[in-house]
Amino acid sequence: MTVTISKPAVNLREELSALKKPTGIKGEELLRANTVADVYTSLNSTMFRNRLINGDFRIWQRGVTTTPGSGFSVDMFRCEPRNSTTIYTDRSTDVPAGQGFTYSMRTYATGATDDGFHIRTYVELPASGVYGEFQPGTQWTVSFWMKSAYASRTINVNLGLSETSVGGSHQSQGVASMQGTQFVTNQWQKYVFNFTLPSWVADNGSLSNVRCLYVRLLQGSDDLPQDTYLTGIQLEKGAVATPFEVRPIGTELDLCQRYFQKLANQGVGFQPEGNNGQNGRQIWAFPVTMRAAPSASNISVTYRTQATVYTASSVSCTTTADGLSEFFATASTNPGYTYPICLLYSTLYLSAEL
């Protein structure tokens, strides 16, 4: 005997809703998705929310302390002195409790006549003069954690488009935040600044030549020493500051190395050529393709063949593309053609920063 059992159709979405399980905001959004495209849109909104690179200061390719100056210190961040201020930058383990950060950037100018400084970082645009997602009318939020060693110090943030991270010959007028200047206390505190981007207007030069959106943290005033700690800085689309996005450290390093690479304690094999083997040449590929053909600096090397070490009387590094460099070296002594040549460099900086 055959027994047939029939059951009514089940609406899975309604049944899951009736369970009243704590799905959270993102879970509810996924349950409401009607298409695969809706699911991808929902999931992608949680990834790479933070448009800034190295906002938690885990990557310090140039070293964890810097000599006084106004250039890049920690990866992707540079200091801009007010007037004749002398700025120092160190990596610090002083971080806000319970937030998951390992490091902060300590920036200080403690002379009685120092006038403060600004901290800059940037987001590369898709191409020169192409605003990408930074279109007029869009809302953006900058958030970060900060504290000051001095009382009654202030912080403000502005955004703008520029040719380079420090402005250059082409830049827009700056955009002020809705909050304006805020006081920084001697305790860790999270600060939030909201922006609605305007129709971009050139401040100097032409907007067709701008290549990045800069984020500029304004600190200090005349004759007031500054000593601040910063971490967890995030730029995200929308009017709400969400928790800091932590990306895998390998991903963060790759993002940094698009703009700067420090190669240390490595060897490059050379093909002997010319002058009975005294010269050598080698094409070398970068571990990460850079933004543009970088400039090479801070080359420190030893030149050797087999067990014999020679002084390198000259070494040059010509960056022929965004992913390749050509090294050319001349030994101080003629090693002859019969030995392989190796250039051992202790440091080499490659920079394609904006």
N, C-alpha and C positions, 0 to 999 in steps of 0.2 A: 504494500500500500504506500502510495506517495503522499507525503504531507507537505503542503505549500504554506510557507509563512511569509507574510508581507509586512513591511514597515514603512511608515511615512518618510518622505524625503527629509533630510536634515540640512539646515543652513548652518554650516560650520562656523561662519563668522558670528552669528547670533549665539550659538552654543558657547563659543569661547568667551564672548562678552558676558554671558550669564554666569560663568564661573567666577567672575569678579576677582581674578587673580591680579596682583600688583604688576602690571606690565610696564608702567612708566610712560613718560611722554613719547619717547621714540618707539616703544612697543605699540602704543596705540596708533601711532602714525603708520607703522608697518601693517597693522591689522586692517587699516582703512584703505590700504593700497589696492587698486583695481587692476593694475597692469604690472608687468615686469619692469617697465620704465619707471613707474612710480616707486617701486622698491629700490631701484638703483639710485634714484634721486634722493630718497630718504637716507640711504646708507652713505652716499657720497657727501652729504651735508655734514657728516660727523668727521670726515677725514680731511686733513690739511686745512682745518678751519683757520689756523694761525698762518697768516701770510708772511710773517717774519721768520727769519732763520736764526737759530741759536738763541732764542729768547730766554732760555734757562741757563745759558752760559756754561754749557758742558764742554764746548770746543774752544781750546786756546792754542792754536798752532804756533803762534808767535812767542809763546811763553806766558807763564802765569803772573809775571810782573813785567812792567814796561818802563822804559826810560821816559823821562819827561818829554811830552810832545803832543802834537795835535792829530796824529795819524790814527790808523786802525790799531786797536789793542787786542781785545778779545775778538774772535772772528765775527765779522759782519757789523761791528759797532766801532765808531770812531768818536773822538772827542774834539770839540771845537772851542777854543779858549775865547773868553771875552777879554778884549784889550790885551794886556801883556801877561795874563795869568799863566802860570806854569802848572800843568796838570799831570797827575800820576794815576795809574790804573793798576789794580791788583785783583787777583782772584781771591775770594773770601768764602769761608764755610759758614759765615753768619747768614742764616736764612730764616724765613718765617716758619714757626713751629707748625707741624702737622700738615704742611702743604706739599710735601714730597720733593722739594728742591734740594739739590746737593751743593750748588754754588750760587754766589751772587757776585756782581761786579762792584767793587769798591772804587769810586772815583773821587779824588780829593785834590784840593788846592788850598792849603792851610796858611799861606802867608797873610800877614795882616793887610797887605795892600792888594791881595788877589781879588778879582772881580767876578769869580764864578766861571761857568762853562756850560756848554750845551752838549748833549749826547745825540748822535745821529745814527740811524740805520736806514735801510731802503728796501724797496721791492722792485725788481727789474720789470719793465714793461715789455709787452710782446715784441715791439719794434719801436724805433724812433718815431715819436709823434703819435703813437697808437696807445690810447688810454686803457684799452682792455676792459677789465671789470671796474675800473675807477671812473665810471661815467658820471656826469653831472646828475644830481638828484639822488644818488645812491647813499645809503647810510652805512657808516663804519664806526667801530668802537675800538679804542686803544685802552688796554688795562695792564696794570703791572703792580708789583709789590715794591715798596720803597721805605727806607727810614733814613734819618739824618743824625749825625753825631752832634750837630748844633741845633739849638732851638730856633724856632721862628724862621725857618728857611722855606722857600716856596718852589713849586713845580708847575709848569704849564706845558702843553703839547700843541704843536701845530703840524699840519701836513702840507705837502705841495709837490708839484712836479718839477723835475730838474734834469739837467744834462748829466750831472755826476752827483755822488752822494753829498757833496758839499756845495752844490749849486752849479758852478760852471758859468758859461756865457749865456746859457738859455735856461730860464726857469719861470714858473708861474708865480702869481701872488700866493702867499701863504693862506691856509685855511685855519681859522681859530676854532677851538672846541666850544661846545655849548656851556661847559662848566667854568671855563676860564681858569685863572690862577688858584691853586690850592696850597694850603700850608702842609709842610712835611714835618711829622713828629719824630721823636727819638725812639719810637716803637714801630715795629713792622705794621704796615697798613696797606690795604689794597686800594688803588686809585683807578678811577674810570673816567674816560674822556670820550664824549660822543661827537660825531661829525656828520654833517650832511654836505656832500661835495657840491660846490657851485659850478656854474659854467666857467670853465678855466679861462683865466685872463693872464697874458704874459706880463711878467714884471720886468724882464729884460730879455733880449734876444727873441727867438721864435719858438713857439710851442711845437713846431714840427720837428724840433731837434731834442726834445726832452726824452730821456731814456729810463727814468725811474720815478717812483713815488717815494719821497723821503718822509720819515717820521723823526721829528726833532723835539727832544726834551729840553726845555729851557729852564736853567737853574742859575740863581745867583743875581747879585747886584753889586754895585761898586763898593769896594773895600769891605767885603764880607767873606771870610773864609768859608769853604764848602767841603763837606765830607759826607758823601751819600753812598748807600748800598741799594742796588737795584737787582731784581730778578723777576722771572715770570712775565716778561713783557709780550703782549699778544695784540695783533691787529686782525680783526675779523669783521666780516660783513654782517650788517644788521645793527640794531640799537641795543642789544643785550650783551653784557660781558659774561661769557661762559667760562667754566674752569679751564686752566691752562692745558693746552694740548701737548702731551709728551709723545714724541716720536722715537722710534728705535735709534740708538746712538749712531749706528752705522749709516742710517738714512740721513741723520743730521750732519754727519761728517761729509757725506757725499754732496749734500746741498752746499755746505761751506766751501768745498773744494772746487766747485764751479767757479769761484771767484779768487780763491787763494789756496796755494799748496806749499807746504814746507816739507821738503824731502831731506831726511837726515840719516847719516851713517849707512849709506848704500853705495854699491859699486856699479859702474857702467862699463861694459866691455867695449874696447875701441879697436877699430881696424887700423893698423899702422899704415901710414901713407906719407910719402914725401920726406925728403931730408934724411934718408936711410932709417926711417921708422921713428924719427924724433917727433913727428906730428901724428895725431890720431883724430878720428872723426867717428861719430856715432849718432844715429837717429834714435830717439827714445820717445816712447808713448807715455802720456800721462795716465795715471790711474783713473782719473775722472776727466771727461771732456770739459774744457773750460769755456767761459762765456765768449772769449775772444782770444786771439794770440796773446799770451801773457808776456810781461816783462820779467826778466830774470835778474836777481840781485843776491847779495850776501853769499857769493860762491866761495866755499872754503874746501880745498881739495888736497889729496895726496895722489901722486902719479907714480905707478909702479909697474914693473915687468917681472914676472915670477917673484922671486924673493927680494929683488932690488927696488928700493924706494928712491924716487927722484923728486926733486922740487919741480912743480909746474911753473915754468917761467911765464906762461900765459894760458888763460882758460877763458873761453867765451861760450855763451849759450844763446843761440839764435832760435827764437820761437817762430817756426815756419807756419804753424796753424794752431787752431784751438785745441788740438789733441796731440801735437808733436813738437819736439824740440830737437835741434841739432847742436851737439856739443863739438867743439873743436879745441884741442889742447896741444901745447908744445912743451916737451920736457926740456929741462935745463941741460941734461946730458943726453948724448945720442945713444939709445939703447940697441939700435940695429933692428933689422927686419925679422930676426929669428925668434922673437919672443912676443907673446900676446901682451897687449897693453890694457891696463885697467885704471880707470879714474875713480878713486874712492873719495866721495865728497861727504864732509861732515854736515854741511848745511847748504841748502839751495832754496831760495824763495822764488815762487812763481806767482805773479799777481795779475789778475784780470778784473780788479775791483772797478766799480763805477765811481 
